[in-house]
Structures are given as C-alpha cells and as structure tokens.
Amino acid sequence: MALDQQFPSAPSSGVTFFERRELDQLMRLYGRMVAAGEWRDYGIAGLADHAVFSIFRHAAEAPLYRVEKRPALARKQGAWAVIGQGGMILKRGHELAQVLKVFEKGKFSVVD
C-alpha cells in the first residue's frame, strides 16, 4: 500500500486540517515564542479549502500572524503561507519548516 504523504486528500466531510507532524512543528514554535514572552494565545481553524493556525499577542486582539495551509496551491506557489497582521504574505512555500524560518531569532527588530 503506497500513501502520498505530502498532501493527503481531505476527509470526506471536506474539511482541510493539519496533520500530526505539522501541528507538532507549529506547537514547538509556539512554545518557544511563549517562553520568550512574544506570543500569548493561538487559535486553530479547519475550513473547507484551507486550515489556519492563528497567533495572538492577546486573546482579544486580531491575530499577529496566521500560518495557512492551502492544499489547492501545493503544486503552484506552495501550500504554506505566513500572513502578517495587515494581510501581507510574509513567506510562502512548499514545506512548513522552510516557511516557519521567518520566525527565527534576529529576523525581526523593533523600530522606533
């Protein structure tokens, strides 16, 4: 039995969601950023055409970042995208690990 591990088909209900290894990568990043005092809350949504991992500084605010998985774009621009607060795409790619590198220490700096 051969399985395509890259982007399996959505369940019969038509909902796109994260796989276990993808959630593991997202939660490891989230844990590091919470420990650093940068992030405070998160939300996960599984929708018909994409899955979203939203990152919040405070639960009552709009998300700082959204990590989206859109399987329909897997062969084109890449299924993964990190989207900033204003809706700007900060990074897009085919692999989650590569896209999450946008959060590496030293990438962002405070501007006065």
C-alpha positions in Angstrom: 0.0 0.0 0.0 1.5 3.3 -1.1 0.5 6.6 0.6 1.2 10.1 -0.7 2.5 11.7 2.5 2.9 15.2 1.0 -0.7 16.3 0.9 -3.2 13.6 1.6 -6.8 14.1 0.4 -9.2 15.9 2.7 -11.6 13.8 4.8 -15.0 13.0 3.3 -16.5 15.9 5.2 -14.5 18.3 3.0 -12.6 20.0 5.9 -8.9 20.7 5.5 -6.8 20.3 8.7 -3.2 20.0 9.9 -1.5 16.6 10.1 0.0 15.5 13.4 3.6 16.3 12.4 2.5 19.7 11.1 0.8 20.5 14.4 4.0 19.3 16.2 6.1 21.8 14.3 3.6 24.6 14.9 3.3 23.9 18.6 7.1 23.7 19.1 7.5 27.1 17.5 4.5 28.5 19.6 6.1 27.1 22.8 9.4 28.8 22.1 7.7 32.1 21.4 5.6 31.9 24.5 8.7 31.2 26.6 10.3 34.3 25.0 7.2 36.4 26.0 6.3 37.2 22.4 3.0 35.3 22.0 0.2 34.6 24.4 -2.6 32.7 22.6 -3.4 30.7 19.5 -6.4 29.5 17.5 -6.8 26.7 15.0 -9.5 26.6 12.3 -10.2 23.8 9.7 -12.2 25.2 6.8 -13.4 23.8 3.5 -10.4 24.9 1.4 -7.7 25.7 4.0 -6.5 25.3 7.6 -5.4 28.3 9.7 -3.1 28.5 12.8 -3.6 32.0 14.2 -1.1 33.5 16.7 -2.2 36.2 19.1 -0.4 38.6 21.5 -3.6 39.0 23.5 -6.7 36.8 23.0 -9.0 39.9 22.5 -6.9 41.2 19.5 -6.7 40.4 15.9 -4.0 37.7 15.2 -0.4 38.9 14.8 0.3 36.1 12.3 -1.6 33.4 10.5 0.0 30.2 9.2 -2.2 28.9 6.5 -2.2 25.5 4.7 -3.9 25.6 1.3 -3.6 22.3 -0.5 -5.0 23.7 -3.7 -1.8 25.8 -4.1 0.6 22.8 -3.4 1.7 22.5 -7.0 1.8 26.2 -7.7 3.0 28.7 -5.1 3.2 26.2 -2.3 0.6 25.1 0.2 2.1 27.0 3.1 2.0 30.8 3.9 2.7 33.0 6.8 0.5 36.1 6.7 1.1 39.2 8.8 -1.4 41.3 10.7 -2.2 43.6 7.7 -2.8 40.6 5.4 0.6 40.8 3.8 2.2 37.4 2.9 5.5 37.3 4.7 6.6 33.9 3.4 5.2 31.2 1.1 6.5 27.8 0.2 6.1 24.1 -0.3 7.5 23.0 3.1 6.2 24.1 6.5 9.7 24.0 8.1 11.0 26.4 5.5 8.1 28.8 5.8 8.4 28.9 9.6 12.0 30.1 9.3 10.5 33.6 9.0 10.2 33.5 12.8 13.9 32.7 13.5 15.5 35.0 16.1 17.0 38.1 14.6 14.7 38.3 11.6 12.5 40.9 13.3 13.7 44.0 15.1 11.8 46.8 16.9 11.8 50.1 15.1 11.2 53.3 17.0 
